[in-house]
Amino acid sequence: MDLTELTQFVKISEGGISIDCWIQPKASKTAISGIHGTSIKITVAAQPEDGRANAELCTFLSKKLGISKSSVQIKSGHASRRKIVFCSGASKEKLLACVQ
């Protein structure tokens, strides 16, 4: 995967990036596992109850991108598998390094 392929699910905005994510909860481990349509697929080990999967997603992305947990916000899709996540202070290059 290269930077041109990232444009289908990552948008650069002022101060960070917005990532179109497809989440698979109750997985054996939390990891970036590829592409699902026009979204990056992320498996999450947590249950999709009481916001646990969303919290684990934010923690996972913050560690992978080297930013604080408070810099990761779910902008849409709180109760859906498809989410738009804004990562303040992150770049496409950091995300590309995580995906490969």
C-alpha positions in Angstrom: 0.0 0.0 0.0 1.2 3.5 -0.8 0.2 7.1 -0.1 -2.0 7.2 -3.2 -4.1 4.2 -2.0 -4.5 5.9 1.4 -6.5 8.7 -0.2 -9.6 6.5 -0.5 -10.0 6.3 3.3 -8.0 9.1 4.8 -8.8 12.8 4.5 -6.3 15.5 5.5 -8.0 18.3 7.4 -6.7 21.2 9.5 -4.7 19.8 12.4 -4.9 16.1 11.6 -6.4 13.3 9.5 -9.9 11.8 9.3 -9.9 8.0 8.9 -12.8 6.0 7.4 -12.7 2.8 9.5 -14.6 -0.5 9.4 -14.5 -2.1 12.9 -14.8 -5.8 13.7 -15.4 -6.2 17.4 -14.8 -9.4 19.5 -11.7 -10.3 17.5 -8.8 -12.3 18.9 -6.5 -9.2 18.9 -6.7 -5.5 18.1 -4.9 -4.8 14.8 -5.1 -3.1 11.4 -6.2 -6.0 9.2 -6.5 -4.5 5.7 -9.1 -2.8 3.6 -12.9 -3.2 3.6 -14.4 -1.4 0.7 -13.4 2.2 1.0 -12.5 1.8 4.7 -9.5 0.6 6.6 -10.4 -2.5 8.5 -9.5 -2.7 12.2 -10.2 -5.7 14.4 -10.9 -4.9 18.0 -10.7 -7.4 20.8 -13.2 -5.6 23.0 -16.9 -6.3 23.1 -19.2 -3.7 21.5 -20.9 -3.0 24.8 -20.9 0.2 26.9 -18.4 1.9 24.5 -15.6 -0.6 25.2 -14.8 -1.3 21.5 -14.8 2.5 20.8 -12.5 3.1 23.7 -10.1 0.3 22.6 -10.1 1.7 19.0 -9.1 5.1 20.2 -6.4 3.7 22.5 -5.1 1.5 19.7 -4.9 4.4 17.1 -3.3 6.7 19.6 -0.5 4.2 20.3 0.0 3.4 16.6 0.1 7.0 15.5 2.2 8.2 18.5 -0.4 10.8 19.7 -2.3 11.2 22.9 -5.6 9.4 23.6 -7.4 12.7 23.8 -6.2 13.5 20.2 -8.4 10.6 18.8 -12.1 11.3 18.5 -14.9 9.3 16.9 -16.7 11.9 14.8 -19.5 9.6 13.5 -20.6 6.0 13.8 -20.5 5.6 17.6 -23.0 2.6 17.4 -21.9 1.4 13.9 -19.1 -0.7 12.5 -18.3 2.1 10.1 -16.8 5.0 11.8 -15.1 8.3 10.9 -12.2 8.9 13.4 -10.3 12.2 13.6 -6.7 12.0 14.7 -5.3 15.4 15.7 -1.6 15.8 15.0 -1.4 12.7 12.9 -0.4 12.4 9.2 -0.9 10.1 6.3 2.7 9.1 6.5 2.3 7.9 10.1 -0.8 5.9 9.2 1.0 4.4 6.2 3.8 3.2 8.4 1.2 1.5 10.7 -0.6 -0.3 7.8 2.5 -1.8 6.2 
